[in-house]
Amino acid sequence: MFGLFGKVTDPVCKMGINKKEAKFSSESKGNMYYFCSQNCKDKFGTDPKKYAVEETKSEECCH
Ligand SMILES: [Zn+2]
């Protein structure tokens, strides 16, 4: 699902965005996060733990 064509989710507002088109990104603990706007990136930057949810893990675990 995610990853094939660079489709990612903005962890702050949960908006689906294209990695190619994402102008705002940030790295946290080795993971890249992409944002729809500088505003979302700033929010993430103030409290990464709040937004760096474990979605990436759970997506693969429960099939
Ligand atoms: Zn956003």
N, CA, C, O and the ligand as a Tripos MOL2 file, in Angstrom:
@<TRIPOS>MOLECULE
protein
  253   251    64     0     0
PROTEIN
NO_CHARGES

@<TRIPOS>ATOM
      1 N           0.8290   -1.1970    0.0000 N.3       1 MET1
      2 CA          0.0000    0.0000    0.0000 C.3       1 MET1
      3 C           0.8670    1.2510    0.0000 C.2       1 MET1
      4 O           1.2040    1.7780   -1.0600 O.2       1 MET1
      5 N           1.2190    1.7180    1.1640 N.am      2 PHE2
      6 CA          2.0640    2.9050    1.1770 C.3       2 PHE2
      7 C           3.4590    2.5700    0.6640 C.2       2 PHE2
      8 O           3.9470    1.4550    0.8480 O.2       2 PHE2
      9 N           4.0740    3.5120    0.0420 N.am      3 GLY3
     10 CA          5.4560    3.3140   -0.3460 C.3       3 GLY3
     11 C           5.6500    3.0470   -1.8110 C.2       3 GLY3
     12 O           6.6190    3.5140   -2.4110 O.2       3 GLY3
     13 N           4.7340    2.2940   -2.3990 N.am      4 LEU4
     14 CA          4.9280    1.9110   -3.7960 C.3       4 LEU4
     15 C           5.0960    3.1120   -4.7020 C.2       4 LEU4
     16 O           6.0380    3.1820   -5.4910 O.2       4 LEU4
     17 N           4.1910    4.0410   -4.5860 N.am      5 PHE5
     18 CA          4.2830    5.2030   -5.4430 C.3       5 PHE5
     19 C           4.5140    6.4710   -4.6370 C.2       5 PHE5
     20 O           4.1750    7.5760   -5.0610 O.2       5 PHE5
     21 N           5.0910    6.2820   -3.4830 N.am      6 GLY6
     22 CA          5.4530    7.4330   -2.6980 C.3       6 GLY6
     23 C           4.2870    8.1290   -2.0400 C.2       6 GLY6
     24 O           4.3370    9.3250   -1.7510 O.2       6 GLY6
     25 N           3.2290    7.3610   -1.8050 N.am      7 LYS7
     26 CA          2.0820    7.9740   -1.1270 C.3       7 LYS7
     27 C           2.3110    7.8860    0.3810 C.2       7 LYS7
     28 O           2.5560    6.8130    0.9320 O.2       7 LYS7
     29 N           2.2260    9.0350    1.0220 N.am      8 VAL8
     30 CA          2.4700    9.0610    2.4570 C.3       8 VAL8
     31 C           1.3580    9.8380    3.1550 C.2       8 VAL8
     32 O           0.5580   10.5280    2.5240 O.2       8 VAL8
     33 N           1.3380    9.7030    4.4500 N.am      9 THR9
     34 CA          0.3270   10.4170    5.2200 C.3       9 THR9
     35 C           0.9870   11.4650    6.1070 C.2       9 THR9
     36 O           1.9410   11.1850    6.8340 O.2       9 THR9
     37 N           0.4680   12.6390    6.0270 N.am     10 ASP10
     38 CA          0.8970   13.7000    6.9270 C.3      10 ASP10
     39 C           0.5060   13.2940    8.3500 C.2      10 ASP10
     40 O          -0.6820   13.1810    8.6540 O.2      10 ASP10
     41 N           1.4880   13.0750    9.2190 N.am     11 PRO11
     42 CA          1.1760   12.5760   10.5640 C.3      11 PRO11
     43 C           0.4150   13.5830   11.4160 C.2      11 PRO11
     44 O          -0.1890   13.2090   12.4220 O.2      11 PRO11
     45 N           0.4360   14.8210   11.0390 N.am     12 VAL12
     46 CA         -0.2150   15.8480   11.8570 C.3      12 VAL12
     47 C          -1.6930   15.9680   11.5090 C.2      12 VAL12
     48 O          -2.5480   15.9100   12.3930 O.2      12 VAL12
     49 N          -1.9910   16.1330   10.2470 N.am     13 CYS13
     50 CA         -3.3920   16.3310    9.8640 C.3      13 CYS13
     51 C          -3.9720   15.0950    9.1850 C.2      13 CYS13
     52 O          -5.1490   15.0820    8.8250 O.2      13 CYS13
     53 N          -3.1510   14.0490    9.0070 N.am     14 LYS14
     54 CA         -3.6000   12.7700    8.4430 C.3      14 LYS14
     55 C          -4.0030   12.8650    6.9830 C.2      14 LYS14
     56 O          -4.7070   12.0020    6.4600 O.2      14 LYS14
     57 N          -3.5530   13.9100    6.3430 N.am     15 MET15
     58 CA         -3.8650   14.0670    4.9400 C.3      15 MET15
     59 C          -2.9340   13.2030    4.1010 C.2      15 MET15
     60 O          -1.7390   13.1090    4.3780 O.2      15 MET15
     61 N          -3.4880   12.5830    3.0890 N.am     16 GLY16
     62 CA         -2.6620   11.8050    2.1850 C.3      16 GLY16
     63 C          -1.9360   12.7130    1.2210 C.2      16 GLY16
     64 O          -2.5500   13.5820    0.6020 O.2      16 GLY16
     65 N          -0.6260   12.5210    1.0850 N.am     17 ILE17
     66 CA          0.1260   13.3750    0.1730 C.3      17 ILE17
     67 C           1.1090   12.5380   -0.6320 C.2      17 ILE17
     68 O           1.4820   11.4290   -0.2490 O.2      17 ILE17
     69 N           1.5080   13.0980   -1.7410 N.am     18 ASN18
     70 CA          2.4970   12.4590   -2.5750 C.3      18 ASN18
     71 C           3.8970   12.8310   -2.1170 C.2      18 ASN18
     72 O           4.2220   14.0070   -1.9490 O.2      18 ASN18
     73 N           4.7040   11.8290   -1.9230 N.am     19 LYS19
     74 CA          6.0620   12.1060   -1.4530 C.3      19 LYS19
     75 C           6.7770   13.0630   -2.4130 C.2      19 LYS19
     76 O           7.5200   13.9520   -1.9970 O.2      19 LYS19
     77 N           6.5300   12.8560   -3.6870 N.am     20 LYS20
     78 CA          7.1700   13.7060   -4.6920 C.3      20 LYS20
     79 C           6.7820   15.1650   -4.5240 C.2      20 LYS20
     80 O           7.5840   16.0760   -4.7250 O.2      20 LYS20
     81 N           5.5190   15.3550   -4.1480 N.am     21 GLU21
     82 CA          5.0140   16.7190   -4.0730 C.3      21 GLU21
     83 C           5.1920   17.3310   -2.6940 C.2      21 GLU21
     84 O           4.9670   18.5250   -2.4940 O.2      21 GLU21
     85 N           5.5970   16.5010   -1.7500 N.am     22 ALA22
     86 CA          5.7440   17.0160   -0.3880 C.3      22 ALA22
     87 C           6.9870   17.8860   -0.2920 C.2      22 ALA22
     88 O           8.1130   17.4150   -0.4580 O.2      22 ALA22
     89 N           6.7630   19.1320   -0.0280 N.am     23 LYS23
     90 CA          7.8880   20.0550    0.0700 C.3      23 LYS23
     91 C           8.4260   20.1080    1.4920 C.2      23 LYS23
     92 O           9.5100   20.6310    1.7510 O.2      23 LYS23
     93 N           7.6520   19.5600    2.3910 N.am     24 PHE24
     94 CA          8.0500   19.6470    3.7940 C.3      24 PHE24
     95 C           8.2490   18.2520    4.3590 C.2      24 PHE24
     96 O           7.3430   17.4200    4.3280 O.2      24 PHE24
     97 N           9.4230   18.0110    4.8640 N.am     25 SER25
     98 CA          9.6830   16.7010    5.4340 C.3      25 SER25
     99 C          10.5830   16.8440    6.6500 C.2      25 SER25
    100 O          11.2750   17.8470    6.8280 O.2      25 SER25
    101 N          10.5530   15.8220    7.4700 N.am     26 SER26
    102 CA         11.3540   15.8500    8.6770 C.3      26 SER26
    103 C          11.7280   14.4250    9.0420 C.2      26 SER26
    104 O          10.9790   13.4840    8.7760 O.2      26 SER26
    105 N          12.8820   14.2780    9.6480 N.am     27 GLU27
    106 CA         13.3030   12.9430   10.0370 C.3      27 GLU27
    107 C          13.2450   12.8000   11.5480 C.2      27 GLU27
    108 O          13.6620   13.6940   12.2850 O.2      27 GLU27
    109 N          12.7340   11.6850   11.9940 N.am     28 SER28
    110 CA         12.6810   11.4070   13.4220 C.3      28 SER28
    111 C          12.9590    9.9410   13.6590 C.2      28 SER28
    112 O          12.2430    9.0780   13.1530 O.2      28 SER28
    113 N          13.9870    9.6570   14.4190 N.am     29 LYS29
    114 CA         14.3600    8.2740   14.7190 C.3      29 LYS29
    115 C          14.5010    7.4200   13.4750 C.2      29 LYS29
    116 O          14.0860    6.2610   13.4550 O.2      29 LYS29
    117 N          15.0780    7.9850   12.4560 N.am     30 GLY30
    118 CA         15.3420    7.2060   11.2540 C.3      30 GLY30
    119 C          14.1760    7.0980   10.3010 C.2      30 GLY30
    120 O          14.3140    6.5250    9.2200 O.2      30 GLY30
    121 N          13.0230    7.6390   10.6810 N.am     31 ASN31
    122 CA         11.8760    7.6280    9.7840 C.3      31 ASN31
    123 C          11.6770    9.0000    9.1740 C.2      31 ASN31
    124 O          11.8720   10.0270    9.8260 O.2      31 ASN31
    125 N          11.2890    8.9960    7.9210 N.am     32 MET32
    126 CA         10.9880   10.2610    7.2800 C.3      32 MET32
    127 C           9.4950   10.5350    7.3840 C.2      32 MET32
    128 O           8.6600    9.6540    7.1760 O.2      32 MET32
    129 N           9.1930   11.7660    7.7070 N.am     33 TYR33
    130 CA          7.7950   12.1750    7.7660 C.3      33 TYR33
    131 C           7.5900   13.3160    6.7810 C.2      33 TYR33
    132 O           8.4460   14.1860    6.6170 O.2      33 TYR33
    133 N           6.4520   13.2870    6.1410 N.am     34 TYR34
    134 CA          6.1580   14.3040    5.1350 C.3      34 TYR34
    135 C           4.9170   15.0910    5.5290 C.2      34 TYR34
    136 O           3.9740   14.5620    6.1180 O.2      34 TYR34
    137 N           4.9500   16.3590    5.1870 N.am     35 PHE35
    138 CA          3.8720   17.2450    5.6260 C.3      35 PHE35
    139 C           3.3120   18.0390    4.4630 C.2      35 PHE35
    140 O           3.9870   18.3070    3.4690 O.2      35 PHE35
    141 N           2.0500   18.4060    4.6300 N.am     36 CYS36
    142 CA          1.3830   19.1600    3.5720 C.3      36 CYS36
    143 C           1.7870   20.6230    3.6320 C.2      36 CYS36
    144 O           1.6770   21.3390    2.6360 O.2      36 CYS36
    145 N           2.2500   21.0710    4.7850 N.am     37 SER37
    146 CA          2.5380   22.4970    4.9230 C.3      37 SER37
    147 C           3.6090   22.7260    5.9910 C.2      37 SER37
    148 O           3.9060   21.8580    6.8110 O.2      37 SER37
    149 N           4.1600   23.9080    5.9420 N.am     38 GLN38
    150 CA          5.1330   24.2840    6.9560 C.3      38 GLN38
    151 C           4.4960   24.2660    8.3410 C.2      38 GLN38
    152 O           5.1390   23.9470    9.3410 O.2      38 GLN38
    153 N           3.2360   24.6140    8.3660 N.am     39 ASN39
    154 CA          2.5070   24.6370    9.6260 C.3      39 ASN39
    155 C           2.4910   23.2650   10.2880 C.2      39 ASN39
    156 O           2.7380   23.1370   11.4870 O.2      39 ASN39
    157 N           2.1970   22.2460    9.4930 N.am     40 CYS40
    158 CA          2.1670   20.8870   10.0260 C.3      40 CYS40
    159 C           3.5700   20.4430   10.4410 C.2      40 CYS40
    160 O           3.7470   19.7730   11.4580 O.2      40 CYS40
    161 N           4.5390   20.8190    9.6540 N.am     41 LYS41
    162 CA          5.9030   20.4510    9.9920 C.3      41 LYS41
    163 C           6.3160   21.0860   11.3200 C.2      41 LYS41
    164 O           6.9810   20.4580   12.1440 O.2      41 LYS41
    165 N           5.9180   22.3180   11.5060 N.am     42 ASP42
    166 CA          6.2400   23.0050   12.7590 C.3      42 ASP42
    167 C           5.5830   22.3210   13.9460 C.2      42 ASP42
    168 O           6.1930   22.1570   15.0030 O.2      42 ASP42
    169 N           4.3390   21.9280   13.7560 N.am     43 LYS43
    170 CA          3.6320   21.2370   14.8290 C.3      43 LYS43
    171 C           4.3380   19.9380   15.1800 C.2      43 LYS43
    172 O           4.5060   19.6020   16.3530 O.2      43 LYS43
    173 N           4.7420   19.2210   14.1580 N.am     44 PHE44
    174 CA          5.4500   17.9700   14.3780 C.3      44 PHE44
    175 C           6.7680   18.2360   15.1060 C.2      44 PHE44
    176 O           7.1620   17.4880   16.0010 O.2      44 PHE44
    177 N           7.4230   19.2900   14.7130 N.am     45 GLY45
    178 CA          8.7190   19.6100   15.2900 C.3      45 GLY45
    179 C           8.6450   19.9350   16.7730 C.2      45 GLY45
    180 O           9.5970   19.6950   17.5160 O.2      45 GLY45
    181 N           7.5180   20.4810   17.2000 N.am     46 THR46
    182 CA          7.4050   20.8490   18.6010 C.3      46 THR46
    183 C           7.1920   19.6300   19.4870 C.2      46 THR46
    184 O           7.5590   19.6410   20.6630 O.2      46 THR46
    185 N           6.5940   18.5690   18.9200 N.am     47 ASP47
    186 CA          6.3390   17.3790   19.7240 C.3      47 ASP47
    187 C           6.2610   16.1300   18.8520 C.2      47 ASP47
    188 O           5.1860   15.5630   18.6570 O.2      47 ASP47
    189 N           7.4090   15.7110   18.3320 N.am     48 PRO48
    190 CA          7.4250   14.5750   17.3920 C.3      48 PRO48
    191 C           6.7840   13.3220   17.9630 C.2      48 PRO48
    192 O           6.1230   12.5750   17.2420 O.2      48 PRO48
    193 N           6.9750   13.0910   19.2460 N.am     49 LYS49
    194 CA          6.4560   11.8610   19.8430 C.3      49 LYS49
    195 C           4.9350   11.7950   19.7500 C.2      49 LYS49
    196 O           4.3470   10.7220   19.6090 O.2      49 LYS49
    197 N           4.3260   12.9480   19.8300 N.am     50 LYS50
    198 CA          2.8700   12.9930   19.7730 C.3      50 LYS50
    199 C           2.3520   12.5540   18.4090 C.2      50 LYS50
    200 O           1.2960   11.9320   18.2930 O.2      50 LYS50
    201 N           3.1140   12.8900   17.3950 N.am     51 TYR51
    202 CA          2.6250   12.6380   16.0380 C.3      51 TYR51
    203 C           3.2650   11.4220   15.3780 C.2      51 TYR51
    204 O           2.7000   10.8360   14.4540 O.2      51 TYR51
    205 N           4.4270   11.0550   15.8510 N.am     52 ALA52
    206 CA          5.1080    9.9120   15.2470 C.3      52 ALA52
    207 C           4.4520    8.6320   15.7300 C.2      52 ALA52
    208 O           5.0320    7.8650   16.4990 O.2      52 ALA52
    209 N           3.2530    8.4220   15.2710 N.am     53 VAL53
    210 CA          2.4790    7.2710   15.7120 C.3      53 VAL53
    211 C           3.0600    5.9880   15.1490 C.2      53 VAL53
    212 O           3.9090    6.0110   14.2570 O.2      53 VAL53
    213 N           2.6010    4.8930   15.6700 N.am     54 GLU54
    214 CA          3.1530    3.6110   15.2500 C.3      54 GLU54
    215 C           2.3730    3.0140   14.0990 C.2      54 GLU54
    216 O           2.2610    1.7950   13.9680 O.2      54 GLU54
    217 N           1.8450    3.8760   13.2790 N.am     55 GLU55
    218 CA          1.0530    3.4160   12.1450 C.3      55 GLU55
    219 C           1.8510    2.4830   11.2390 C.2      55 GLU55
    220 O           1.3510    1.4580   10.7770 O.2      55 GLU55
    221 N           3.0820    2.8610   11.0030 N.am     56 THR56
    222 CA          3.8860    2.0840   10.0650 C.3      56 THR56
    223 C           4.0690    0.6510   10.5590 C.2      56 THR56
    224 O           4.1210   -0.2880    9.7650 O.2      56 THR56
    225 N           4.1650    0.4980   11.8610 N.am     57 LYS57
    226 CA          4.2870   -0.8490   12.4160 C.3      57 LYS57
    227 C           2.9740   -1.6020   12.2760 C.2      57 LYS57
    228 O           2.9280   -2.6960   11.7140 O.2      57 LYS57
    229 N           1.9090   -1.0030   12.7950 N.am     58 SER58
    230 CA          0.6340   -1.7230   12.8760 C.3      58 SER58
    231 C           0.0870   -2.0630   11.4920 C.2      58 SER58
    232 O          -0.6550   -3.0330   11.3360 O.2      58 SER58
    233 N           0.4460   -1.2760   10.5050 N.am     59 GLU59
    234 CA         -0.0540   -1.5550    9.1760 C.3      59 GLU59
    235 C           0.3730   -2.9260    8.6920 C.2      59 GLU59
    236 O          -0.3550   -3.5880    7.9520 O.2      59 GLU59
    237 N           1.5260   -3.3380    9.1000 N.am     60 GLU60
    238 CA          2.0220   -4.6090    8.5810 C.3      60 GLU60
    239 C           1.7520   -5.7700    9.5120 C.2      60 GLU60
    240 O           1.8860   -6.9290    9.1190 O.2      60 GLU60
    241 N           1.3750   -5.4720   10.7350 N.am     61 CYS61
    242 CA          1.3560   -6.5520   11.7210 C.3      61 CYS61
    243 C           0.1060   -7.4050   11.6840 C.2      61 CYS61
    244 O           0.1710   -8.6140   11.9080 O.2      61 CYS61
    245 N          -1.0570   -6.7770   11.3970 N.am     62 CYS62
    246 CA         -2.2920   -7.5020   11.7280 C.3      62 CYS62
    247 C          -3.0710   -8.0140   10.5380 C.2      62 CYS62
    248 O          -4.2700   -7.7650   10.4190 O.2      62 CYS62
    249 N          -2.4210   -8.7000    9.6920 N.am     63 HIS63
    250 CA         -3.1670   -9.2540    8.5670 C.3      63 HIS63
    251 C          -3.6540  -10.6610    8.8150 C.2      63 HIS63
    252 O          -4.2980  -11.2530    7.9490 O.2      63 HIS63
    253 ZN         -0.8340   18.6600    7.1500 Zn       64 ZN64
@<TRIPOS>BOND
     1     1     2 1
     2     2     3 1
     3     3     4 2
     4     3     5 am
     5     5     6 1
     6     6     7 1
     7     7     8 2
     8     7     9 am
     9     9    10 1
    10    10    11 1
    11    11    12 2
    12    11    13 am
    13    13    14 1
    14    14    15 1
    15    15    16 2
    16    15    17 am
    17    17    18 1
    18    18    19 1
    19    19    20 2
    20    19    21 am
    21    21    22 1
    22    22    23 1
    23    23    24 2
    24    23    25 am
    25    25    26 1
    26    26    27 1
    27    27    28 2
    28    27    29 am
    29    29    30 1
    30    30    31 1
    31    31    32 2
    32    31    33 am
    33    33    34 1
    34    34    35 1
    35    35    36 2
    36    35    37 am
    37    37    38 1
    38    38    39 1
    39    39    40 2
    40    39    41 am
    41    41    42 1
    42    42    43 1
    43    43    44 2
    44    43    45 am
    45    45    46 1
    46    46    47 1
    47    47    48 2
    48    47    49 am
    49    49    50 1
    50    50    51 1
    51    51    52 2
    52    51    53 am
    53    53    54 1
    54    54    55 1
    55    55    56 2
    56    55    57 am
    57    57    58 1
    58    58    59 1
    59    59    60 2
    60    59    61 am
    61    61    62 1
    62    62    63 1
    63    63    64 2
    64    63    65 am
    65    65    66 1
    66    66    67 1
    67    67    68 2
    68    67    69 am
    69    69    70 1
    70    70    71 1
    71    71    72 2
    72    71    73 am
    73    73    74 1
    74    74    75 1
    75    75    76 2
    76    75    77 am
    77    77    78 1
    78    78    79 1
    79    79    80 2
    80    79    81 am
    81    81    82 1
    82    82    83 1
    83    83    84 2
    84    83    85 am
    85    85    86 1
    86    86    87 1
    87    87    88 2
    88    87    89 am
    89    89    90 1
    90    90    91 1
    91    91    92 2
    92    91    93 am
    93    93    94 1
    94    94    95 1
    95    95    96 2
    96    95    97 am
    97    97    98 1
    98    98    99 1
    99    99   100 2
   100    99   101 am
   101   101   102 1
   102   102   103 1
   103   103   104 2
   104   103   105 am
   105   105   106 1
   106   106   107 1
   107   107   108 2
   108   107   109 am
   109   109   110 1
   110   110   111 1
   111   111   112 2
   112   111   113 am
   113   113   114 1
   114   114   115 1
   115   115   116 2
   116   115   117 am
   117   117   118 1
   118   118   119 1
   119   119   120 2
   120   119   121 am
   121   121   122 1
   122   122   123 1
   123   123   124 2
   124   123   125 am
   125   125   126 1
   126   126   127 1
   127   127   128 2
   128   127   129 am
   129   129   130 1
   130   130   131 1
   131   131   132 2
   132   131   133 am
   133   133   134 1
   134   134   135 1
   135   135   136 2
   136   135   137 am
   137   137   138 1
   138   138   139 1
   139   139   140 2
   140   139   141 am
   141   141   142 1
   142   142   143 1
   143   143   144 2
   144   143   145 am
   145   145   146 1
   146   146   147 1
   147   147   148 2
   148   147   149 am
   149   149   150 1
   150   150   151 1
   151   151   152 2
   152   151   153 am
   153   153   154 1
   154   154   155 1
   155   155   156 2
   156   155   157 am
   157   157   158 1
   158   158   159 1
   159   159   160 2
   160   159   161 am
   161   161   162 1
   162   162   163 1
   163   163   164 2
   164   163   165 am
   165   165   166 1
   166   166   167 1
   167   167   168 2
   168   167   169 am
   169   169   170 1
   170   170   171 1
   171   171   172 2
   172   171   173 am
   173   173   174 1
   174   174   175 1
   175   175   176 2
   176   175   177 am
   177   177   178 1
   178   178   179 1
   179   179   180 2
   180   179   181 am
   181   181   182 1
   182   182   183 1
   183   183   184 2
   184   183   185 am
   185   185   186 1
   186   186   187 1
   187   187   188 2
   188   187   189 am
   189   189   190 1
   190   190   191 1
   191   191   192 2
   192   191   193 am
   193   193   194 1
   194   194   195 1
   195   195   196 2
   196   195   197 am
   197   197   198 1
   198   198   199 1
   199   199   200 2
   200   199   201 am
   201   201   202 1
   202   202   203 1
   203   203   204 2
   204   203   205 am
   205   205   206 1
   206   206   207 1
   207   207   208 2
   208   207   209 am
   209   209   210 1
   210   210   211 1
   211   211   212 2
   212   211   213 am
   213   213   214 1
   214   214   215 1
   215   215   216 2
   216   215   217 am
   217   217   218 1
   218   218   219 1
   219   219   220 2
   220   219   221 am
   221   221   222 1
   222   222   223 1
   223   223   224 2
   224   223   225 am
   225   225   226 1
   226   226   227 1
   227   227   228 2
   228   227   229 am
   229   229   230 1
   230   230   231 1
   231   231   232 2
   232   231   233 am
   233   233   234 1
   234   234   235 1
   235   235   236 2
   236   235   237 am
   237   237   238 1
   238   238   239 1
   239   239   240 2
   240   239   241 am
   241   241   242 1
   242   242   243 1
   243   243   244 2
   244   243   245 am
   245   245   246 1
   246   246   247 1
   247   247   248 2
   248   247   249 am
   249   249   250 1
   250   250   251 1
   251   251   252 2
@<TRIPOS>SUBSTRUCTURE
     1 MET1         2 RESIDUE 1 A MET
     2 PHE2         6 RESIDUE 1 A PHE
     3 GLY3        10 RESIDUE 1 A GLY
     4 LEU4        14 RESIDUE 1 A LEU
     5 PHE5        18 RESIDUE 1 A PHE
     6 GLY6        22 RESIDUE 1 A GLY
     7 LYS7        26 RESIDUE 1 A LYS
     8 VAL8        30 RESIDUE 1 A VAL
     9 THR9        34 RESIDUE 1 A THR
    10 ASP10       38 RESIDUE 1 A ASP
    11 PRO11       42 RESIDUE 1 A PRO
    12 VAL12       46 RESIDUE 1 A VAL
    13 CYS13       50 RESIDUE 1 A CYS
    14 LYS14       54 RESIDUE 1 A LYS
    15 MET15       58 RESIDUE 1 A MET
    16 GLY16       62 RESIDUE 1 A GLY
    17 ILE17       66 RESIDUE 1 A ILE
    18 ASN18       70 RESIDUE 1 A ASN
    19 LYS19       74 RESIDUE 1 A LYS
    20 LYS20       78 RESIDUE 1 A LYS
    21 GLU21       82 RESIDUE 1 A GLU
    22 ALA22       86 RESIDUE 1 A ALA
    23 LYS23       90 RESIDUE 1 A LYS
    24 PHE24       94 RESIDUE 1 A PHE
    25 SER25       98 RESIDUE 1 A SER
    26 SER26      102 RESIDUE 1 A SER
    27 GLU27      106 RESIDUE 1 A GLU
    28 SER28      110 RESIDUE 1 A SER
    29 LYS29      114 RESIDUE 1 A LYS
    30 GLY30      118 RESIDUE 1 A GLY
    31 ASN31      122 RESIDUE 1 A ASN
    32 MET32      126 RESIDUE 1 A MET
    33 TYR33      130 RESIDUE 1 A TYR
    34 TYR34      134 RESIDUE 1 A TYR
    35 PHE35      138 RESIDUE 1 A PHE
    36 CYS36      142 RESIDUE 1 A CYS
    37 SER37      146 RESIDUE 1 A SER
    38 GLN38      150 RESIDUE 1 A GLN
    39 ASN39      154 RESIDUE 1 A ASN
    40 CYS40      158 RESIDUE 1 A CYS
    41 LYS41      162 RESIDUE 1 A LYS
    42 ASP42      166 RESIDUE 1 A ASP
    43 LYS43      170 RESIDUE 1 A LYS
    44 PHE44      174 RESIDUE 1 A PHE
    45 GLY45      178 RESIDUE 1 A GLY
    46 THR46      182 RESIDUE 1 A THR
    47 ASP47      186 RESIDUE 1 A ASP
    48 PRO48      190 RESIDUE 1 A PRO
    49 LYS49      194 RESIDUE 1 A LYS
    50 LYS50      198 RESIDUE 1 A LYS
    51 TYR51      202 RESIDUE 1 A TYR
    52 ALA52      206 RESIDUE 1 A ALA
    53 VAL53      210 RESIDUE 1 A VAL
    54 GLU54      214 RESIDUE 1 A GLU
    55 GLU55      218 RESIDUE 1 A GLU
    56 THR56      222 RESIDUE 1 A THR
    57 LYS57      226 RESIDUE 1 A LYS
    58 SER58      230 RESIDUE 1 A SER
    59 GLU59      234 RESIDUE 1 A GLU
    60 GLU60      238 RESIDUE 1 A GLU
    61 CYS61      242 RESIDUE 1 A CYS
    62 CYS62      246 RESIDUE 1 A CYS
    63 HIS63      250 RESIDUE 1 A HIS
    64 ZN64       253 GROUP 0 **** ****
